[in-house]
């Protein structure tokens, strides 16, 4: 019989309450409790090292290990990998504001764990394990208020601007190219802030379409250019270095209104040339 935590999906609790309910550690993203035979997963969007992402109703959750390659046979990675057969109940909470844990309910593996490359806490590339998780049948769908996700995106953008060119390139290179999306009132794309910031930085204040300087400086004194996906995300374009450019507002609007083949060709070449240079 599954553990009943006494809270329902959509409820927000603090860390003390979380620890009390599940009988688990007050720290970490994967918290095993022998007392309740549960594994509590915390997807903390206020911390930048992991890239947990929702794709429709599946959360692609990054395993344990801050440095070096992760092992699926160690600690709670093993517990989660075997959770469809070991009798341990898995519960998920998300953090958008520090200290506030949004309860998503009980989840289960919806597919086999897989590996991908991500930077570790020191910015070095390493292999991590990704666990596709889905709410158990009957769990009510939880929608996130759009301002909360917008705040999260703005916070990540600020963090990206603080990175060195080397760190920014590392995070952009090893970030997942399949963009995440989740349901709010409408579907919002969880765009890669590192790829966007890298495109703006490498443009060096010059629009990559009209080749003119940015029309003005933003509040921080930086040339105002907007990142643009040459092949739109809605058309299954990649959120990658080779598909992202920096445009002045006028050219950005032009691409979304006209999207001329000649402009697409020019921007595709510009993005791909930049990608080749950065990877060399």
Buried (B, 14 or more C-beta within 10 A) or exposed (E): EEBEBEBEBEBBBEBEBBBEBBBBEEEBBBBBBEEBBBBBBBBBBEEBBBBBBBBEEBBBBBBBBEEEEBBBEEBBBBBBBEBEEEEBBBBBBBBBEEEBBBBBBBBBBBEEBEEBEBBBEEBEEBBBBBBBBBBEEEBEEBEBEEEBBEBBBEBBBEBBBEBEEEBBBBBBBBBBEEBBBBBBEEEBBBBBBBBBBBBBBBBEBBBBBEEEEBEEEEEEEEBBBBBBBBBBBEEEBBBBBBBBBBBBBEBBEBBEEEEEEEBEEBBBEBBBEBBEEBEE
